Structures are given as structure tokens and as C-alpha cells.
Amino acid sequence: MSDQPLTKVVVPAAGLGTRFLPATKTIPKEMLPIVDKPTLQYIVEEAVAAGVKDLILINGRGKSAIDDHFDVAFELETTLAERKKTADVELLKKISQMVNLCSVRQKQPLGLGHAVLCAKSLVGNDPFGVMLGDDMIDSAVPGILQLWRAYLKHQQGVIALMEVPPSQTHLYGIAAGEMLDDRTMKITKIVEKPKSNPPSNMAVIGRYVLPPKIFGILEQTERGVGGEIQLTDALATLQASDGLIGYRFEGIRHDAGDKVGYLIANIAFAMKRPELKAGLLDYLRTVVAAEGRAK
């Protein structure tokens, strides 16, 4: 069991992306670029780096561009080949070959819990990962792989945790419990976006490894915050019956679903590119100097 690979990951991507209107009127928010790659591609690459072979995309109406991005682009590849742009052709082939992608339509916007439930028939009876497209984790060891290793060790569902300022706890699912080590928590309480008196400041971030039992729980979970079927509510039930582990992952998390977070992610990933770093640094120094003079 200790060397069992994580084989399947569910990626919910059916949201409307209203925070990025008007750009997301016709473009799925998951396809907005971080430098020159769609945000979702970074998520898929993390899954592939963790050894995942099958990715289940929970899609919505008007989001066929996501499926197209990970499909073969025969006409484009042929044109590029004729123009001797071999590197571009290889790049496109790598994208279409990186993972087995199956797309499932979420026909009603009933929340994250419902989106995960849409994958039930494709996941089957094995533990599986859930990766949210807004949460980018930049780390040496893929974030979802860190959680998978914790799952294998504890044989319980695992959720990613990150400390947030107390003023932001109302924006997240919040978990509390007993720390087993400096990164691992035995969760005793988990609540979705507490309006007051949060049990801690440990926020649930968009990475999960869950047992298949969660599907039966989700089927019985009533609508919660926002009138949606909340995954956090189902996790609370799982915690009470089977236990639940929280893991404070190693790495930097970028919230690409927030405008400032999205801009920061673009800068952070551009700075990792040698051909972009120098020019970007020059510009940022100019901006900082101008702001200083303005004060």
C-alpha cells in the first residue's frame, strides 16, 4: 500500500468566473493565462508530476475551450510543421499527450460538493485527488503528491491547510484539531466560511485526497452556505465517522481566482523564466521608484 500510486484526480472547472468579467464572458476563467500558459495547465502539470494518469474534468456549458486545449490540434500542428516551427509543434503535442482527460458536464451550479459528486461513476472505488483550478501551488514536491503520501500514511482523507490572517477566515473552510507533527493535523472540527468565532485560522486550500466513501456522504448532504452542496459539510461528516487529516503543505500558494492573486502569480512565474526576469525586474524597479517619488 505504501507505494500505491495516485491514479485519478478530479478537477472542478464549471464555475462562471464572475470575478473576472468581462474577460470570462467568452473565455473560461481556467484558460486565463499565467504568463503564456492557461492557469489550468499548471494544475494539470502538477497532477502529472505526481504520477496521475487519469484526470476527470468537471466542466460547464460554454467551456469547450478547456477540452480543446488538451486535445490534438491537427490543423495548427500541420501549419506549424510546414513553417518548420518544430519546437512549437512539440510543445503542442506534449500538451495533448500529458494526461488522459475525461470531461463531465455539471448541469446545475450546485456547488463544489456537487461538482465532485459528478465524478462518482468515473472514480469508482479507489481513493482520488481533488484539485481546484484557482489554487496554484508552487513547490518542489507536487502539492497533491504531498497529500497522497499523508493519505497512505494515515489511511484517512487528507485536506490541504494553510494559515491565514484571522481577518480572512470568513473566506475559507476552516479546520481545527490536534497537531500530530509540525505539518499534520488530526482534525476535530471543520466549518465552511464561518461568519464569527472561527475554530482556528487554518484554512482549507484546494487540494484534497479522499476515500470513495465521500460520494455516499455527498449524496446525503443538504445544501449549505450559498444554497450549494458544500464539500466542507461532507468532510465534516467524514471526519465524524472515519476521521480526517489536515496537511500544511510545503510550497507557495497563489490564488488565481482573485485579481491581485492572479497578478502576483503572473509576476512570480515570470520571475522563474530567465528570458523574462531581467526585463520584468527593470520595470518593477521603475514602478517602485516612481511610487517612492510620488509619496
C-alpha positions in Angstrom: 0.0 0.0 0.0 2.9 2.4 0.8 3.9 2.6 -2.9 0.4 2.7 -4.3 0.2 5.5 -6.9 -2.5 8.2 -7.1 -4.2 7.4 -10.4 -7.2 9.7 -10.6 -7.8 13.4 -9.9 -11.0 15.4 -10.2 -10.7 19.0 -11.3 -13.9 21.0 -10.9 -14.0 23.7 -13.6 -17.6 24.6 -14.1 -17.7 27.9 -12.3 -18.8 31.1 -14.0 -15.7 33.1 -13.2 -17.7 36.3 -12.5 -14.8 37.9 -10.6 -13.0 38.2 -14.0 -15.8 39.6 -16.1 -15.8 40.8 -18.8 -12.8 38.6 -19.8 -14.7 35.5 -18.7 -17.8 36.3 -20.8 -16.4 34.1 -23.6 -13.2 32.7 -22.1 -13.3 30.1 -19.2 -11.5 31.6 -16.2 -9.4 28.4 -16.1 -8.0 29.4 -19.5 -6.8 32.8 -18.5 -3.0 32.8 -18.9 -0.3 32.8 -16.3 2.4 34.3 -18.4 1.8 32.2 -21.5 0.1 29.0 -20.2 -3.6 28.7 -19.2 -4.0 28.6 -15.4 -5.5 25.1 -15.6 -2.4 23.8 -17.4 -0.3 24.4 -14.3 -2.8 22.4 -12.3 -2.7 19.5 -14.8 1.1 19.6 -14.8 1.1 19.3 -11.0 -1.1 16.2 -11.3 1.1 14.7 -14.0 4.2 15.4 -11.9 2.6 13.4 -9.1 2.1 10.4 -11.4 -1.6 10.9 -12.1 -2.7 9.2 -15.4 -6.4 10.0 -15.5 -7.9 13.5 -15.0 -11.6 14.0 -14.6 -12.6 17.5 -15.6 -16.0 18.7 -14.2 -17.0 21.1 -17.0 -19.8 23.5 -17.6 -21.7 24.9 -20.5 -19.7 27.1 -22.8 -16.3 25.8 -21.6 -15.4 23.6 -24.6 -12.1 25.6 -24.9 -10.7 23.6 -22.0 -11.2 20.3 -23.7 -9.9 21.7 -26.9 -6.7 22.9 -25.2 -5.8 19.4 -24.1 -6.8 17.8 -27.4 -4.8 17.3 -30.6 -4.8 20.5 -32.7 -4.2 18.8 -36.1 -4.6 21.9 -38.3 -2.4 24.1 -36.2 0.3 21.4 -35.8 0.3 20.8 -39.5 0.7 24.5 -40.3 3.5 25.0 -37.8 5.3 21.9 -39.2 5.1 23.3 -42.7 6.7 26.5 -41.4 9.5 24.5 -39.7 8.4 25.6 -36.2 9.4 22.2 -34.7 9.6 23.4 -31.1 6.1 24.8 -31.2 4.8 21.5 -32.7 6.5 19.5 -29.9 5.1 21.8 -27.3 1.5 21.3 -28.6 2.0 17.5 -28.8 3.2 17.4 -25.2 0.1 19.2 -24.0 -2.3 16.8 -25.8 -0.4 13.7 -24.6 0.3 14.7 -21.0 -2.8 13.0 -19.4 -5.9 11.0 -20.2 -8.7 13.6 -19.8 -12.3 12.8 -19.4 -14.8 15.7 -19.3 -18.1 15.5 -17.3 -20.8 18.2 -17.6 -22.1 19.6 -14.3 -25.5 20.5 -15.5 -26.6 22.6 -12.5 -24.4 25.1 -10.5 -24.9 23.4 -7.1 -21.5 23.9 -5.6 -18.2 22.2 -5.1 -19.6 19.2 -3.4 -22.0 18.6 -6.3 -19.2 19.0 -8.8 -17.1 16.3 -7.0 -20.2 14.0 -6.9 -20.5 14.3 -10.7 -17.3 12.3 -10.9 -18.6 9.3 -9.0 -19.1 6.8 -11.8 -15.6 7.6 -13.3 -13.7 7.4 -10.0 -15.0 4.1 -8.9 -13.9 2.5 -5.6 -10.4 4.0 -5.3 -9.2 7.0 -3.3 -8.8 10.0 -5.5 -7.5 13.6 -5.6 -9.4 16.8 -6.0 -7.6 19.9 -7.3 -9.2 23.3 -7.6 -8.2 25.3 -10.6 -7.9 28.6 -8.7 -5.3 27.3 -6.3 -1.8 27.1 -7.7 0.8 25.5 -5.5 4.5 26.2 -6.5 6.5 23.6 -4.7 9.5 21.2 -5.2 7.2 18.2 -4.4 3.8 18.5 -6.1 1.2 19.6 -3.7 -1.2 16.8 -4.4 1.6 14.3 -4.0 2.3 15.6 -0.5 -1.3 14.9 0.4 -1.3 11.5 -1.2 1.7 10.5 0.9 -0.1 11.7 4.0 -3.1 9.6 2.9 -1.0 6.5 2.5 0.5 7.0 6.0 -2.7 7.7 7.9 -5.3 5.9 5.8 -7.7 8.7 6.1 -8.9 11.5 3.9 -6.5 14.4 3.7 -7.1 18.1 3.0 -4.5 20.8 2.4 -4.2 23.5 5.1 -2.7 27.0 5.1 -2.5 29.6 7.9 -4.4 32.8 7.1 -4.9 36.1 8.9 -7.8 36.0 11.3 -9.5 38.7 9.3 -9.7 36.3 6.3 -11.1 33.2 8.0 -14.6 34.0 6.7 -13.4 33.5 3.2 -12.4 29.8 3.7 -13.4 26.5 5.1 -11.6 26.5 8.5 -10.3 23.4 10.3 -9.1 22.8 13.9 -7.7 19.9 15.7 -4.6 18.3 17.3 -1.2 18.7 15.6 0.5 15.3 15.2 3.6 17.0 13.9 4.6 20.4 12.5 2.6 19.8 9.3 -0.1 17.2 10.1 -3.3 17.8 12.0 -5.9 15.3 13.3 -9.0 17.4 12.5 -11.7 17.6 15.2 -13.8 20.4 13.6 -14.2 21.8 10.1 -16.7 24.6 9.1 -17.4 26.4 5.9 -16.7 30.2 5.9 -17.5 30.9 9.5 -19.1 34.4 9.9 -17.9 34.6 13.5 -15.9 32.6 16.1 -13.8 30.5 13.7 -12.3 27.4 15.3 -8.8 28.4 14.1 -7.0 30.3 11.4 -6.1 27.2 9.4 -7.8 27.5 6.1 -8.7 24.6 3.7 -6.9 25.1 0.4 -7.9 23.5 -2.9 -6.2 20.1 -2.7 -7.8 17.0 -1.3 -7.2 13.2 -1.3 -10.5 11.5 -0.4 -11.8 7.9 0.0 -14.6 6.8 -2.3 -16.9 6.9 0.7 -17.2 10.6 0.3 -19.6 10.1 -2.6 -22.3 8.4 -0.5 -21.9 11.2 2.0 -22.3 13.9 -0.7 -25.5 12.2 -1.9 -26.9 12.8 1.6 -25.5 16.3 2.2 -28.1 19.1 2.1 -27.5 22.5 0.7 -25.4 24.7 2.9 -23.7 28.1 2.6 -24.9 29.9 -0.6 -27.6 27.3 -1.2 -25.0 24.9 -2.5 -23.8 21.4 -1.7 -20.7 22.2 0.2 -17.7 19.8 0.1 -16.7 21.1 3.5 -20.0 19.9 5.0 -19.4 16.4 3.6 -15.9 16.5 5.0 -17.3 17.3 8.5 -19.4 14.1 8.2 -16.4 12.1 7.0 -14.4 13.4 9.9 -17.0 12.4 12.5 -17.3 8.8 11.0 -13.8 7.9 9.8 -11.5 10.7 10.8 -9.9 13.4 8.6 -6.3 14.6 8.3 -5.2 18.2 7.5 -1.8 18.7 6.0 0.0 22.0 6.0 1.7 21.7 2.6 5.2 22.9 1.7 5.3 25.5 -1.1 3.8 28.8 -2.1 0.1 29.1 -2.9 -1.2 31.6 -5.4 -4.9 32.4 -5.5 -5.5 32.8 -9.3 -9.2 33.3 -8.6 -8.5 36.7 -7.0 -7.5 39.6 -9.2 -4.5 40.6 -7.1 -3.5 37.0 -6.6 -3.7 36.4 -10.3 -1.4 39.3 -11.0 1.0 38.1 -8.3 1.0 34.7 -9.8 1.9 36.1 -13.2 4.8 38.0 -11.7 6.0 35.0 -9.7 6.0 32.6 -12.6 7.5 35.2 -15.0 10.4 35.6 -12.5 11.2 31.9 -12.9 11.8 32.4 -16.6 15.3 33.6 -17.3 14.3 35.3 -20.6 11.7 37.4 -18.8 13.2 38.0 -15.4 15.6 40.8 -16.2 13.1 42.9 -18.2 10.4 42.4 -15.6 12.7 43.4 -12.7 13.8 46.6 -14.6 10.1 47.5 -15.0 9.2 46.7 -11.3 12.2 48.8 -10.1 10.9 51.7 -12.3 7.4 51.4 -10.8 8.7 51.3 -7.2 10.9 54.3 -7.8 8.0 56.2 -9.3 5.8 55.3 -6.4 8.5 56.5 -4.0 8.8 59.9 -5.7 5.0 60.3 -5.7 5.0 59.9 -1.9 
